[in-house]
Amino acid sequence: MKIAVIKEQKEGEDRVAATPENVRKMVDAGNEVLVETDAGVGAGFTNEEFEQAGGKLVSHAEGWKADLIIKVKEPDPEEYQYFSEGKIVWGFQHLASSKPTVEAMMKAGTTAVGGETIVNNGAPELLAPMSAIAGRRSVIMGAYYLEAQHQGEGILLPGIDVPGITPGNVVIFGGGKAATNAAEMALGLGCSVVIIELKDDRISKLKEEFAGQQVRVVKSNEENLAKEIKDADLFVSTILIPGSKPPKLVKEYMVKSMKPGSVIVDIAIDQGGTVETIDKPTTIDDPVFVKDGVVHYAVPNQPGAVPRTATMALAAGNLKYLLEIANKGFDKAVKSDPALASGVNLYKGKITNEGLGKSLDLPYEKLNI
């Protein structure tokens, strides 16, 4: 199979979907691997390293001629011209927030695999390490934007060992991988933490995991959310529904009740976000805006700010699935692996992820290979 590693077009995105070691393994398995020139430079991987691994350096347009396109993020509008029947596009697609991309893929008959929707043994296998990075980084960014020069409260989130000065209060919405990593980071700084979670079994596990630490776990409902957000110095929303747009659960009246200069970080903005006062994503280069006196951080590709770490984590997870596709062919690989099948968002131009179809009000068909 002809496989291409494409350089990301998204602003501030320096991750690359495969390391030179990944390329070597794909080449050793009998595949031709094209690597767009400078695709890995931002993550610390040189063109020479990819060539030494057996990759062939090509232009952006030449790379898109391959059968299997490996990306990190969703295609850019300027890349719609490269969609074609039977072409497979791999990456963290988050297509529920981009109807034009889906419609372009449908028109061209393109197949799209979303790494964020791959579920293995009940867990989002490929998304998990990216969620961990985003969760940890959300606290770091929150601490930074609480500083006065960013229109923040002017507090030091960890506090200081002086009588009367206490650490900040971090409220985390959701109880998954991003949330636990955000909680661990906040606890490491000495903060008090509140986790707001919906599922009773998950609440029990969180209470057990953080037993004896400065963590309260509360049931997710509008009343509790409205109550807890008022006292937050940093509010981190982690709610993500793979394949679907999450509802805007954090209402504007809740945001208006927050302390002036407090900070909101919405990790789920890739898929549309849960905060009513965030109507569009920001970027790594221009990451925040102030609304209702609250600093909003709404960067959809947070792991892209730490491309070396993120690339090594995501490439390790991608490889086994990419080799399955290359060695067996797409249809056989999907038939034999339910986890891989769960990642198929579109198949030959037909939406095969029910949540995606419902979110965009477009026709959905059950995957049938």
C-alpha positions, 0 to 999 in steps of 0.5 A: 500500500502507498501510505503518506505522512502529511504535514499539518496545515492547522495553525500552531500544529507541529505534531506529525502522525508518524515517527521515523521509527514508525515509517521504518516499520511500515516500509519493512512490512512492504509498504511504500511510505511517502513523507511530506518534506518538513512534516516532522520538523516541528516535533524534532524529526528531520527529513534525513531521519525519515529518509534513513527510515526508508521514507520518500520525501515528497511535496504536499500535493504528491503526498495526497496521491497516496492510498492512505493519508496519515494526519494528526488533525482534520483536513484543512479546507484547501485539502478538500481538492485531494479527496477522492473515491476510495482514499482513506484519511486517518487522524483525529478528525472531530468531524462533528464540528466541521460539516463542510469537511464531512460534506466534501468527503461524502461528495468525493466518496472518501473514507475517514477514520477518526482516532478519537472514536476508536474504542478498545475494551470500552476505552478511547485507546488513541485519544487517551494519551492526548486527553492526558496531555490536555488535562495536565496542560489545562492546569498549567495554562490556567495558572498562567492566565490567572496572572494579572497581565492576562486580565486574570484574578492576579493569583498564584494558583498553587498559593504560597506558604504564608498565613492567609494565602491559600491555593486556588480552587480548581473545578473539573467538569467530567471524570475521564482521562483528561479530568483525572490528569487535570486533577493530579496536576492541580493536586501536585500544585497544592490546589483544592479540587472538585470533580463533577461527574455524571455516572454513579459507578465512575463517581465511586471510582473517582472517590476511591482513586483520590481518597485522602486527598483534597478532592471532592467528587459531586454528582453532575446536574445543573444545580451542582454545576452552577453552585461549584463554578461560582467558587472556581478560580480555574474551571476545566471542562473535559466533556467529550462524546466521541463522534458527536457534538456535546451539549452546551451544559455550562450556561452563560448565567453560570459563567457570569456568576464566576469571580472576575478574572477566573479562567475557563479551559474547555478541552472539549472544544475540538468537538464543539465544546460545552461552554455556552460563552465559547462560540468558536475555537481559539488558537495556540498563537491567540489562545484566549478571550475575555467575556463576562469578566472571565478569561476563556481558553479554547484551543482545540489542539492543546497537545500540538503545543508539546509536539515532541511528547504528543507525537511519540505518544500518538504514533505509538498507538497508531502503528498497530492499526496502520499496519493492520490496514496496510497488511490486510487491506482496509476492508479485511482489517476493519472486518477483523478488528471491532476497535478499528471498525469503531473508528470509521466515521465515513466509508466511501462517502457514507457516514457510518458513525451514528453520533456524527450523522445526528450531530450534523443532521446528515444521513447515517448508514450502519457500517457494512463491509 
